[in-house]
Amino acid sequence: MKVPYFRLKFSSSERKEVLDALKTGWVTTGPKTARFEKEIIRLTGARYAAAVSSATAGLHLVMESLRPKAGEQVITTPFTMAATIEAILYSGANPILVDIDPVTLNIDPAAVEKKINKKTRAIAAVDIAGYPCRYDFLGSLAKTHKLFLLDDAAHALWAEFHGRPIGSLADATVFSFYSTKNITTGEGGMVVSNSNRLIEKVRHLSLHGMTSSGYKRYRGGSWKYDIITLGYKYNLPDLAAALGLGQLVNFEKNQARRTRLAERYRANLKNSAEFIELPPEGHNIRQAWHLFIIKLNLKRWKINRDKLIMELEKRGVGCGVHFIPVYRFSYFKKALPFRAKDFPECDKVFKRVISLPLYPDLSLKEVDYVCEVLTDLAAKFAR
């Protein structure tokens, strides 16, 4: 059997929304984008939202909205996509990296607290695999020290922490709608916040700093507009938003499917605990199940993680690794004063993690096959 790491199929609801956008003749930012924003507000419990061209763009615009002064710092995790760090650097702030919780893979609040000083401007948390960070601790730290709390929730749409949806727990939250995410617009992102002022800043910055969009002028508004700040071209077009709207039709059903697949993995692999550590089950947590990340107990394997991935691929099982810590990349080795020894938990975890296939089109039979292969390989390469 061949089980690809990712497989994406579209239903009639996506095709209907996209064709509708094409029929209207309006494919750039307009009514479907506005409708998509409202739907994400409904899902997340946030008051305001601004759609953007990617989560990277959203993170950048939030950081730009803060206008950090030279030398100000943002505390974040090295166990993330490079975009989190890039957005901080784009704004002129200095990223300060701290170690992670080896169980959840999220930023360690205790490590954050130790790094807060007079130069600290913000905390940027990342919800790895859709598992929420400790927003009780992080929120308390932000409030006590008057810091901005940013949630990079690229993986975490639909997740909840202590009964509250991700999107309502930070000063600003950024979601991703990249092709592999739980909802996709092809490329795209969304910034949500309870601050209308921040969202309006993001909206202006996302379209050249203009006071009026093309759609407003098209609908009969004045042809006049002003540019009130130096902006960017980060708007989400209606054609992409239409795909997102179509995805939302089956979103709850697909999330239930992801949860069932994750439970099947757990059931199949529970007897392999000496070889494999499964994702955490948190109290009062709802996980978005964007990824299913296992950790290898390398003391029980004769081969390392990379060789195991090669063995899985020989048997037709596609895998991923989330994430390569940013301090391991060539550019960041030169740009940032951090090394692997500074993050012992992160570096140990990186050598152990494998992301298994997890997407709504995955069948239970395919999950069973992945688990069968893993179990066979554990027996074959047991130390």
C-alpha positions in Angstrom: 0.0 0.0 0.0 1.1 3.6 -0.6 0.1 6.2 1.9 1.2 9.7 0.9 2.1 12.1 3.7 -0.6 14.5 2.4 -3.5 14.3 -0.1 -6.0 17.0 -0.9 -9.4 16.5 -2.5 -12.1 19.1 -3.1 -15.8 18.6 -2.9 -18.7 20.3 -4.7 -19.0 23.0 -2.1 -15.5 24.3 -2.9 -16.2 24.2 -6.6 -19.5 25.9 -6.2 -18.0 28.9 -4.3 -15.0 29.3 -6.6 -17.2 29.1 -9.7 -19.5 31.7 -8.1 -16.6 34.0 -7.7 -15.6 33.6 -11.3 -19.2 34.2 -12.5 -19.3 37.5 -10.6 -16.2 38.8 -12.4 -14.8 40.0 -9.1 -11.9 37.8 -8.1 -9.7 40.1 -5.9 -10.5 41.3 -2.4 -14.2 41.9 -2.1 -17.5 40.4 -0.7 -16.3 36.8 -0.4 -13.3 37.9 1.6 -15.5 39.9 3.9 -17.8 36.9 4.3 -14.8 34.6 5.0 -13.6 37.0 7.7 -17.0 36.9 9.4 -17.0 33.1 9.4 -13.6 32.9 11.0 -14.8 35.4 13.7 -17.7 33.1 14.3 -15.4 30.1 14.7 -12.8 31.8 16.9 -14.8 34.0 19.2 -12.7 37.0 18.3 -14.4 40.3 17.6 -12.5 41.4 14.5 -10.6 39.8 11.6 -8.5 40.8 8.6 -7.8 38.3 5.8 -4.3 38.4 4.4 -2.3 36.6 1.7 -0.5 34.2 4.2 0.1 33.6 7.9 3.6 35.0 7.3 2.1 38.2 6.1 -0.3 38.3 9.1 2.6 37.8 11.5 4.6 40.5 9.8 1.7 43.0 9.8 1.0 42.4 13.5 4.6 43.0 14.3 4.6 46.1 12.1 1.5 47.4 13.9 3.5 47.2 17.2 6.2 49.5 15.7 8.9 48.1 18.0 11.8 50.4 18.8 15.4 49.5 17.9 16.6 46.9 20.4 13.2 45.8 21.6 12.8 42.0 22.0 10.2 39.4 21.2 10.4 36.1 23.1 9.5 33.1 21.0 10.3 29.4 20.3 13.0 27.9 18.0 10.7 25.0 17.3 8.6 26.6 14.6 8.4 27.5 10.9 10.9 30.2 10.0 8.1 32.6 9.4 7.6 33.2 13.1 11.2 34.5 13.4 11.2 36.2 10.1 8.2 38.4 11.0 10.0 39.6 14.1 13.1 40.4 12.1 11.1 42.2 9.4 9.8 44.6 12.1 13.3 45.4 13.4 12.8 43.7 16.7 15.2 41.1 18.1 13.9 37.5 18.5 14.8 35.9 21.8 14.5 32.2 21.6 13.7 30.0 24.6 13.4 26.2 25.1 10.3 24.1 24.7 8.2 21.7 26.8 9.4 18.3 25.5 6.0 16.8 25.9 3.8 19.3 24.1 6.6 20.8 21.9 5.2 24.3 22.7 7.1 27.2 24.3 8.0 26.7 28.0 6.3 29.5 30.0 8.9 29.1 32.8 11.7 29.7 30.2 9.8 32.7 28.9 9.5 34.3 32.4 13.3 34.0 32.9 14.0 36.0 29.7 11.7 38.9 30.3 13.5 42.2 30.8 13.1 46.0 30.2 13.6 45.4 26.4 10.9 42.8 26.1 8.0 44.0 24.0 6.1 40.9 23.2 5.7 37.1 23.5 5.1 35.1 20.3 3.6 31.6 21.1 3.2 28.8 18.6 0.5 26.0 18.9 2.5 23.1 17.5 0.4 20.5 15.7 -2.8 22.2 16.9 -2.1 21.7 20.6 -2.7 24.9 22.5 0.1 26.6 24.5 -0.3 27.4 28.2 -2.3 30.6 27.8 -3.1 30.8 31.4 0.6 31.2 32.3 1.5 33.2 29.1 -1.5 35.5 29.5 -0.6 36.2 33.1 3.0 37.0 32.2 1.9 39.3 29.5 -0.5 41.1 31.8 2.0 41.4 34.6 4.8 42.8 32.5 2.5 44.7 30.1 3.6 42.7 27.0 1.8 42.1 23.8 0.8 38.4 23.4 0.9 37.1 19.8 -0.4 33.6 19.0 1.0 32.0 15.8 -1.9 29.6 15.5 -1.1 28.4 12.0 -1.9 24.8 13.1 -4.6 25.6 15.6 -7.9 26.6 14.0 -10.7 24.8 16.0 -8.5 24.2 19.0 -9.6 25.2 22.5 -7.8 25.9 25.8 -9.9 25.6 29.0 -13.1 26.0 27.0 -12.1 29.0 25.0 -11.3 28.8 21.3 -7.9 29.7 20.0 -8.3 33.2 18.5 -9.8 34.6 21.7 -6.9 34.1 24.1 -4.1 36.5 22.8 -3.9 40.1 21.8 -3.6 38.9 18.2 -3.9 35.5 16.7 -2.7 34.5 13.2 -4.1 31.5 11.3 -2.8 29.9 8.1 -4.8 28.6 5.2 -1.8 27.1 3.3 -2.6 24.0 1.2 -1.9 21.5 3.9 -3.8 23.3 6.7 -7.2 22.2 8.2 -8.8 24.8 6.0 -7.1 25.9 2.8 -7.4 28.9 0.5 -4.4 27.7 -1.5 -2.3 30.4 0.1 -3.7 32.7 2.7 -4.0 33.7 6.3 -6.1 35.6 8.9 -5.4 37.9 11.7 -8.0 38.0 14.5 -8.1 40.2 17.6 -10.5 41.8 20.0 -8.9 45.1 19.1 -10.5 46.9 16.2 -7.7 49.4 16.2 -5.1 46.7 15.6 -7.2 45.0 12.9 -7.7 48.3 11.1 -3.9 48.8 11.1 -3.4 45.4 9.7 -6.1 46.0 7.0 -4.5 49.3 5.9 -1.0 47.8 5.9 -2.1 44.8 3.9 -3.1 47.0 0.9 -0.5 49.7 0.5 -1.7 51.7 3.4 -4.7 52.8 1.4 -7.8 54.3 3.1 -10.2 52.7 0.6 -10.2 49.3 -1.2 -10.8 48.8 -4.9 -14.1 47.0 -4.1 -15.4 50.0 -2.1 -14.6 52.3 -5.0 -16.1 49.9 -7.5 -19.4 49.8 -5.6 -19.9 53.5 -6.1 -17.7 55.1 -3.5 -15.5 58.0 -4.2 -12.6 57.4 -6.6 -10.4 59.3 -4.1 -8.3 57.6 -1.5 -5.3 58.4 0.7 -2.2 56.4 1.6 -1.8 57.0 5.3 1.2 54.7 6.0 3.9 52.7 4.2 2.1 49.5 3.4 2.4 46.2 1.6 0.5 44.0 -0.9 -0.8 41.3 1.5 -4.5 41.2 0.7 -6.5 38.0 0.3 -8.4 37.8 -3.1 -12.0 36.7 -3.3 -11.0 33.7 -5.5 -8.9 32.3 -2.6 -11.6 33.3 0.0 -14.2 31.4 -2.0 -12.2 28.2 -1.7 -12.0 28.8 2.1 -15.8 29.4 2.3 -16.3 26.1 0.4 -14.0 24.3 2.9 -16.0 25.7 5.8 -19.1 23.8 4.7 -17.4 20.5 5.7 -15.0 21.8 8.3 -16.7 20.4 11.4 -17.1 17.0 9.7 -13.5 17.1 8.6 -12.3 18.0 12.2 -14.3 15.0 13.5 -12.6 12.9 10.9 -9.2 14.1 12.0 -10.0 13.4 15.6 -11.2 9.8 14.7 -8.0 9.2 12.7 -5.9 10.4 15.7 -7.8 8.1 18.0 -7.2 5.2 15.6 -3.5 5.9 15.7 -3.5 6.0 19.5 -5.4 2.7 19.7 -3.1 0.9 17.2 0.2 2.2 18.7 -0.6 2.1 22.4 1.2 -1.2 22.8 4.3 0.2 21.3 5.0 2.7 24.1 8.5 1.4 24.7 9.4 2.5 21.1 7.1 5.4 20.4 5.7 8.3 22.5 2.3 9.4 21.3 1.0 13.1 21.3 -0.1 14.4 24.7 -3.7 14.3 25.9 -4.1 17.6 27.8 -6.7 18.3 30.5 -9.4 20.7 29.3 -7.8 20.9 25.9 -9.3 20.4 22.4 -6.6 19.7 19.9 -7.0 20.8 16.3 -5.1 17.7 15.0 -3.3 19.5 12.2 -0.5 17.0 12.7 0.0 13.7 14.4 3.6 13.9 15.8 5.2 10.8 17.4 8.5 10.8 19.3 10.9 7.9 19.1 12.5 6.4 22.1 15.9 6.2 20.4 17.3 4.0 23.2 15.1 1.2 21.9 15.9 1.6 18.2 19.1 0.4 16.4 18.5 3.1 13.8 18.0 6.8 14.1 15.0 8.9 13.0 16.2 9.7 9.5 16.9 6.0 8.7 13.5 5.1 10.1 11.8 7.6 7.8 13.7 6.0 4.8 12.5 2.6 5.9 8.9 3.9 6.1 9.2 5.4 2.7 10.4 2.0 1.3 7.1 0.5 2.6 5.1 3.3 0.9 4.5 5.5 4.0 5.1 9.2 3.6 6.3 11.2 6.6 7.3 14.7 7.6 9.4 16.3 10.3 8.0 19.3 12.3 10.1 21.2 12.8 13.8 21.7 12.0 14.7 24.2 14.8 15.5 27.6 13.3 19.0 27.8 14.8 20.0 24.8 12.6 19.4 26.8 9.3 22.4 28.4 7.6 21.0 31.9 7.5 19.9 32.0 11.2 23.3 30.6 12.3 24.7 33.8 11.0 21.9 36.2 11.9 21.1 35.0 15.4 23.4 34.4 18.4 21.9 31.0 19.3 23.2 27.5 19.1 21.8 24.0 19.7 23.4 23.8 23.2 21.2 26.7 24.3 18.0 24.6 23.8 18.7 21.1 25.1 15.0 20.0 25.1 14.3 21.3 21.7 17.4 19.7 20.1 16.7 16.4 21.7 13.1 16.4 20.6 14.0 17.4 17.0 16.1 14.2 16.6 13.1 12.1 17.7 10.0 13.5 16.0 8.1 12.1 13.0 4.8 13.5 11.6 2.6 10.7 10.3 -0.1 11.1 7.6 -3.2 12.9 8.9 -5.8 14.4 6.7 -9.6 13.9 6.1 -9.2 11.8 3.0 -7.0 9.3 4.9 -8.8 6.0 5.4 -8.8 4.0 8.6 -7.3 1.1 6.5 -4.4 3.4 5.6 -3.9 4.4 9.3 -3.9 0.7 10.1 -1.3 0.1 7.5 1.0 2.9 8.7 0.8 1.5 12.3 1.4 -2.1 11.0 4.6 -0.9 9.2 5.8 1.1 12.3 5.2 -2.0 14.5 7.0 -4.3 12.1 10.0 -1.9 11.9 10.1 -1.6 15.7 10.4 -5.3 15.9 13.0 -5.5 13.2 15.2 -2.7 14.5 14.6 -3.2 18.3 17.7 -2.7 20.4 
